[in-house]
Amino acid sequence: MPRITEITNENASAPQRAILAAQEADGAVFNTSRIWAHRPEAFTGLMGFADALENSRTLPPGLVHLTRVRVAQINGCPF
């Protein structure tokens, strides 16, 4: 049983629903997003930081994808 409950569409506040809707529009809502949604202001800042890193990288996109897959394999992550 998780110690921190996930935010769902049913128990979300208006700012949390906006976060989940934006994630759904991008394709999927990850479990970590449902946890971070407890603090929408922190989640918004985190996503801004992640976007800045994503847009400033110097590696080719294909290499980034292969790196993510390999790290997931090493960690035993299913996705």
C-alpha positions, 0 to 999 in steps of 0.5 A, spaced: 500 500 500 502 506 498 504 511 503 502 517 499 495 516 495 495 518 488 491 524 485 485 521 481 480 525 477 475 524 482 479 527 488 482 532 484 482 540 486 481 544 480 488 546 479 490 538 480 485 536 474 488 541 470 495 538 471 492 531 470 488 534 463 495 536 460 498 530 462 492 526 458 493 531 452 500 529 452 498 521 452 499 519 459 499 520 466 504 517 470 504 515 477 509 520 479 505 525 476 499 523 480 503 524 486 507 530 484 499 533 483 499 534 491 503 540 490 501 543 483 505 549 484 511 545 485 509 540 479 509 546 475 516 548 477 518 541 476 515 541 469 518 547 467 525 545 469 524 538 465 522 542 459 528 547 459 532 541 460 529 537 454 529 543 450 537 545 451 540 538 450 545 537 445 545 529 444 541 527 438 534 525 439 535 518 437 541 517 442 537 520 448 531 515 447 536 509 447 539 512 453 533 512 456 531 505 454 538 502 457 537 506 463 530 503 464 533 496 463 539 497 468 534 499 473 529 493 471 524 499 469 518 496 465 517 502 461 
